[in-house]
Amino acid sequence: MNDILTGMAEALRLILTLDPTLIEISLRSLEVTVSATIIASLISLPLGAWLAINRFRARRFVIAFLNALMGLPPVVVGLLVYVLLSRSGPLGVLGLLFTTSAMIIAQVIIITPIIASISHQAIRELWADYHDLLISLNTTRWQRIKALLWDGRRALLTASLAGFGRAIGEVGAIMIVGGNIDHATRVLTTAIALETGKGNFALALALGFILIALAVVVNLALHLLSKTERSSLW
């Protein structure tokens, strides 16, 4: 019990004194996760809307496949990205392996199906309400997509937040493609795994506290900026 209390006290000391290692790792985690979330959202939100308003023969299969990809094992994604970016791989010439760019690519692949599936569900309900109106206005498909994305922006924000939460806690894929290199690709989750294995529980706890704090703060900030809760009161 004393060891646990001592470790927590040391973890709090590291946080309160703004330990340079903690700051560096935390900023890198935010850089990778926020970049991946933005890129995945730019891909997934229009894709979800497009699937909601279009009818084609393989539509049900595409939607089912997209939902199935939500459970894609992260280590498998990491392995595939590793193979693609390795020296003998088709994209090895880019030299992206063991960089933050490789970590962002892996996270984008992991969270894109999640954001797309959630956004598709939200847009499908909106499309049922606005279908007749948008058709009567003789709008193009792109105009319909833009209108639905704008009107459903609060629900779509939740989809992006779900992707962010999944990405910031990811460890398997980014460990494989990033290599957990100190001062280069080490992020919160990989650092926690490393420090726990080394028995450095104080630093591991400090990193864990920051990871939880970042997830909570980013979610609260986005909800406040979008005025989600305030709008729901009226």
Buried (B, 14 or more C-beta within 10 A) or exposed (E): EEEEEEBBEBBBEBBEEEBEBBEBBBEBBBBBBBBBBBBBBEBBBBBBBBBBBEEEEEEEEBBEEBBEBBEBEBEBBBBBBBBBBBEEBEBBEEEBBBBBBBBBBBBBBBBBBBBBBBBBBBBBEBBEEBEEEBEEEEBEEEEBBBBBBEBBEBBBBBBBBBBBBBBBBBBBBBBBBBBBEEEEBBBBBBBBBBBBEEEBBBBBBBBBBBBEEBBEEBBEEBBEEBEBEEEEEE
